[in-house]
């Protein structure tokens, strides 16, 4: 497994290089002058001489490939550059924001799995019961609603009407609750529906009928065999949602003002702070490919019949 993981990581190097070139090119072609945006935000009159001096200080007057090669070489040293907005190291800013985004993603995923899998298993066993029909309606609704609408409804209910939570999320557990819930509702819906479908599919297999005939307990069949065999599909949808959370929680972070990497990236785009945007995209892309690797290894761990090659 270690050999396979190392081979996969080595193969990721060209992909990450391509991502760096793409991101750097897009930032280079983006309209607007970061030097002008920085000077304008500081106030005062921006003269052509002052603008040229600032562009030189920021390295914006150098050729495209020289700037790109320097950026990649600095990345290999662990240096993602300096923020145009506050002259702070990009790496330290992004690591702080990334830790909050990962905390939000981890809390949402854990909460969703703990709630959704038992619901999915129970509704599969009690197919077409009243509880199953209610859950199917709720999960269909939760799956159809976009995250931004859920976030706004939760904010309206809990922050404005009930006033149980602050409008601007703090970084403690109380401030983390509403963003986590907003991200979890669609995930719970997806996980519960997928678990229900997978468990129902396994319950109709011949090995389950044979185990019932041999007098094996229902609980043993369900949790030791049926749920284990359904884990492959469940892991697939969980990994897909984790990848969506890592890169797609921008809107939720902005609505609740959660100081994560998505919120920072959108703020940096507005401020023309391209080093922060480039570093954020690179980090998020790396996390995406690492999640893919962990997912593939998980398949092998739960089912030894699967070949890593």
TAJO-V925694 format. One record per residue. N is the residue number from 1. SS is DSSP state (helix for helix, strand for strand, loop for the rest). OMEGA is omega in degrees with one decimal (* if undefined). Layout:
BEGIN
n=N ss=SS omega=OMEGA
n=N ss=SS omega=OMEGA
END
This chain:
BEGIN
n=1 ss=loop omega=179.3
n=2 ss=helix omega=178.7
n=3 ss=helix omega=178.9
n=4 ss=helix omega=-179.5
n=5 ss=helix omega=179.2
n=6 ss=helix omega=178.2
n=7 ss=helix omega=179.2
n=8 ss=helix omega=-179.8
n=9 ss=helix omega=177.9
n=10 ss=helix omega=179.1
n=11 ss=helix omega=-179.9
n=12 ss=helix omega=-176.0
n=13 ss=helix omega=176.9
n=14 ss=helix omega=179.1
n=15 ss=helix omega=-179.8
n=16 ss=helix omega=175.7
n=17 ss=helix omega=177.9
n=18 ss=helix omega=179.3
n=19 ss=helix omega=179.4
n=20 ss=helix omega=179.9
n=21 ss=helix omega=-179.8
n=22 ss=helix omega=-178.1
n=23 ss=helix omega=-178.7
n=24 ss=helix omega=179.0
n=25 ss=helix omega=179.4
n=26 ss=helix omega=177.9
n=27 ss=helix omega=179.0
n=28 ss=helix omega=-177.0
n=29 ss=helix omega=-178.7
n=30 ss=loop omega=179.5
n=31 ss=loop omega=178.6
n=32 ss=loop omega=-178.8
n=33 ss=loop omega=179.9
n=34 ss=helix omega=179.6
n=35 ss=helix omega=178.0
n=36 ss=helix omega=178.4
n=37 ss=helix omega=-179.8
n=38 ss=helix omega=-179.2
n=39 ss=helix omega=179.4
n=40 ss=helix omega=179.9
n=41 ss=helix omega=179.4
n=42 ss=helix omega=-179.0
n=43 ss=loop omega=179.3
n=44 ss=loop omega=-178.6
n=45 ss=loop omega=179.9
n=46 ss=loop omega=178.5
n=47 ss=loop omega=177.1
n=48 ss=helix omega=179.6
n=49 ss=helix omega=179.0
n=50 ss=helix omega=178.8
n=51 ss=helix omega=179.1
n=52 ss=helix omega=178.7
n=53 ss=helix omega=179.8
n=54 ss=helix omega=176.7
n=55 ss=helix omega=178.1
n=56 ss=helix omega=179.6
n=57 ss=helix omega=179.6
n=58 ss=helix omega=179.0
n=59 ss=loop omega=-176.9
n=60 ss=loop omega=-179.9
n=61 ss=loop omega=178.6
n=62 ss=loop omega=179.1
n=63 ss=loop omega=-175.6
n=64 ss=helix omega=-173.8
n=65 ss=helix omega=175.7
n=66 ss=helix omega=178.3
n=67 ss=helix omega=-179.0
n=68 ss=helix omega=-179.4
n=69 ss=helix omega=177.7
n=70 ss=helix omega=-179.9
n=71 ss=helix omega=-179.5
n=72 ss=helix omega=179.1
n=73 ss=helix omega=177.3
n=74 ss=helix omega=177.1
n=75 ss=helix omega=178.8
n=76 ss=helix omega=176.9
n=77 ss=loop omega=-178.1
n=78 ss=loop omega=-179.4
n=79 ss=loop omega=179.1
n=80 ss=loop omega=178.5
n=81 ss=loop omega=-178.0
n=82 ss=strand omega=-179.3
n=83 ss=loop omega=176.3
n=84 ss=loop omega=-173.1
n=85 ss=loop omega=-174.1
n=86 ss=loop omega=178.4
n=87 ss=loop omega=176.5
n=88 ss=loop omega=177.0
n=89 ss=strand omega=-177.8
n=90 ss=helix omega=-176.3
n=91 ss=helix omega=-178.6
n=92 ss=helix omega=178.3
n=93 ss=helix omega=-177.1
n=94 ss=helix omega=-179.8
n=95 ss=helix omega=178.3
n=96 ss=helix omega=179.4
n=97 ss=helix omega=-179.4
n=98 ss=helix omega=179.4
n=99 ss=helix omega=179.2
n=100 ss=helix omega=176.7
n=101 ss=helix omega=178.9
n=102 ss=helix omega=176.7
n=103 ss=helix omega=178.5
n=104 ss=helix omega=179.6
n=105 ss=helix omega=180.0
n=106 ss=helix omega=179.4
n=107 ss=helix omega=-179.8
n=108 ss=helix omega=-178.8
n=109 ss=helix omega=-179.7
n=110 ss=helix omega=179.3
n=111 ss=helix omega=-178.3
n=112 ss=helix omega=-178.9
n=113 ss=helix omega=-178.2
n=114 ss=helix omega=-179.0
n=115 ss=helix omega=-167.7
n=116 ss=helix omega=-174.8
n=117 ss=helix omega=175.2
n=118 ss=helix omega=178.2
n=119 ss=helix omega=179.7
n=120 ss=helix omega=178.9
n=121 ss=helix omega=-177.1
n=122 ss=helix omega=-179.7
n=123 ss=helix omega=176.0
n=124 ss=helix omega=178.8
n=125 ss=helix omega=-178.4
n=126 ss=loop omega=-177.2
n=127 ss=loop omega=177.7
n=128 ss=loop omega=173.4
n=129 ss=loop omega=179.2
n=130 ss=helix omega=179.5
n=131 ss=helix omega=179.4
n=132 ss=helix omega=-179.7
n=133 ss=helix omega=178.5
n=134 ss=helix omega=-179.7
n=135 ss=helix omega=179.6
n=136 ss=helix omega=177.7
n=137 ss=helix omega=-178.5
n=138 ss=helix omega=-178.9
n=139 ss=helix omega=176.0
n=140 ss=helix omega=179.1
n=141 ss=helix omega=-179.9
n=142 ss=helix omega=179.6
n=143 ss=helix omega=-176.9
n=144 ss=helix omega=-177.0
n=145 ss=loop omega=177.0
n=146 ss=loop omega=-177.1
n=147 ss=helix omega=-176.0
n=148 ss=helix omega=179.3
n=149 ss=helix omega=176.9
n=150 ss=helix omega=-179.6
n=151 ss=helix omega=-179.8
n=152 ss=helix omega=178.3
n=153 ss=helix omega=178.3
n=154 ss=helix omega=178.3
n=155 ss=helix omega=179.7
n=156 ss=helix omega=-176.3
n=157 ss=helix omega=-170.7
n=158 ss=helix omega=-177.6
n=159 ss=helix omega=-175.2
n=160 ss=helix omega=-177.6
n=161 ss=helix omega=-177.1
n=162 ss=loop omega=-178.3
n=163 ss=loop omega=179.0
n=164 ss=loop omega=-177.8
n=165 ss=loop omega=177.5
n=166 ss=loop omega=178.7
n=167 ss=loop omega=176.1
n=168 ss=loop omega=-174.3
n=169 ss=loop omega=172.2
n=170 ss=loop omega=-174.9
n=171 ss=loop omega=175.5
n=172 ss=loop omega=-175.9
n=173 ss=helix omega=-180.0
n=174 ss=helix omega=179.1
n=175 ss=helix omega=-178.3
n=176 ss=helix omega=-170.7
n=177 ss=helix omega=-175.9
n=178 ss=helix omega=174.4
n=179 ss=helix omega=178.0
n=180 ss=helix omega=179.9
n=181 ss=helix omega=179.8
n=182 ss=helix omega=178.4
n=183 ss=helix omega=-174.4
n=184 ss=helix omega=-174.2
n=185 ss=helix omega=176.5
n=186 ss=helix omega=-179.9
n=187 ss=helix omega=178.0
n=188 ss=helix omega=179.5
n=189 ss=helix omega=-179.6
n=190 ss=helix omega=-177.5
n=191 ss=helix omega=-178.3
n=192 ss=helix omega=179.6
n=193 ss=helix omega=179.9
n=194 ss=helix omega=179.1
n=195 ss=helix omega=178.7
n=196 ss=helix omega=-179.0
n=197 ss=helix omega=-178.3
n=198 ss=helix omega=-179.9
n=199 ss=helix omega=177.5
n=200 ss=helix omega=178.2
n=201 ss=helix omega=-179.9
n=202 ss=helix omega=-179.0
n=203 ss=helix omega=178.8
n=204 ss=loop omega=-179.9
n=205 ss=loop omega=-176.5
n=206 ss=helix omega=-178.2
n=207 ss=helix omega=177.8
n=208 ss=helix omega=177.8
n=209 ss=helix omega=179.3
n=210 ss=helix omega=179.3
n=211 ss=helix omega=174.4
n=212 ss=helix omega=-179.0
n=213 ss=helix omega=179.4
n=214 ss=loop omega=175.0
n=215 ss=loop omega=178.5
n=216 ss=loop omega=-175.5
n=217 ss=loop omega=-179.1
n=218 ss=helix omega=-178.3
n=219 ss=helix omega=178.8
n=220 ss=helix omega=179.0
n=221 ss=helix omega=-173.4
n=222 ss=helix omega=-171.8
n=223 ss=helix omega=-177.1
n=224 ss=helix omega=-175.7
n=225 ss=helix omega=-173.5
n=226 ss=helix omega=-176.9
n=227 ss=helix omega=177.8
n=228 ss=helix omega=-179.9
n=229 ss=helix omega=179.0
n=230 ss=helix omega=-175.0
n=231 ss=helix omega=-177.7
n=232 ss=helix omega=179.3
n=233 ss=helix omega=179.8
n=234 ss=helix omega=178.0
n=235 ss=helix omega=179.7
n=236 ss=helix omega=-177.2
n=237 ss=helix omega=176.4
n=238 ss=helix omega=-179.6
n=239 ss=helix omega=177.1
n=240 ss=helix omega=-179.2
n=241 ss=helix omega=176.8
n=242 ss=helix omega=178.0
n=243 ss=helix omega=176.4
n=244 ss=helix omega=-179.5
n=245 ss=helix omega=-176.3
n=246 ss=helix omega=-177.1
n=247 ss=helix omega=-171.1
n=248 ss=helix omega=179.4
n=249 ss=loop omega=-176.0
n=250 ss=helix omega=-175.8
n=251 ss=helix omega=179.5
n=252 ss=helix omega=178.4
n=253 ss=helix omega=-178.8
n=254 ss=helix omega=-179.8
n=255 ss=helix omega=-177.9
n=256 ss=helix omega=-177.5
n=257 ss=loop omega=176.8
n=258 ss=loop omega=-172.8
n=259 ss=loop omega=-179.8
n=260 ss=loop omega=-174.7
n=261 ss=helix omega=177.9
n=262 ss=helix omega=177.8
n=263 ss=helix omega=179.2
n=264 ss=helix omega=-178.5
n=265 ss=helix omega=179.5
n=266 ss=helix omega=176.7
n=267 ss=helix omega=-179.1
n=268 ss=helix omega=176.8
n=269 ss=helix omega=178.7
n=270 ss=helix omega=-177.5
n=271 ss=loop omega=-177.1
n=272 ss=loop omega=179.3
n=273 ss=loop omega=-170.3
n=274 ss=helix omega=177.2
n=275 ss=helix omega=178.7
n=276 ss=helix omega=179.2
n=277 ss=helix omega=-179.7
n=278 ss=helix omega=179.4
n=279 ss=helix omega=-180.0
n=280 ss=helix omega=-180.0
n=281 ss=helix omega=179.4
n=282 ss=helix omega=180.0
n=283 ss=helix omega=-179.6
n=284 ss=helix omega=178.1
n=285 ss=helix omega=177.9
n=286 ss=helix omega=178.1
n=287 ss=helix omega=-179.7
n=288 ss=helix omega=-177.5
n=289 ss=helix omega=176.4
n=290 ss=helix omega=175.6
n=291 ss=helix omega=175.7
n=292 ss=helix omega=180.0
n=293 ss=helix omega=179.7
n=294 ss=helix omega=178.3
n=295 ss=helix omega=178.9
n=296 ss=helix omega=177.8
n=297 ss=helix omega=179.0
n=298 ss=helix omega=177.1
n=299 ss=helix omega=-178.4
n=300 ss=helix omega=-178.5
n=301 ss=helix omega=-176.2
n=302 ss=helix omega=-178.6
n=303 ss=loop omega=-177.0
n=304 ss=loop omega=177.6
n=305 ss=loop omega=-179.1
n=306 ss=loop omega=177.4
n=307 ss=loop omega=177.9
n=308 ss=loop omega=-179.4
n=309 ss=loop omega=*
END
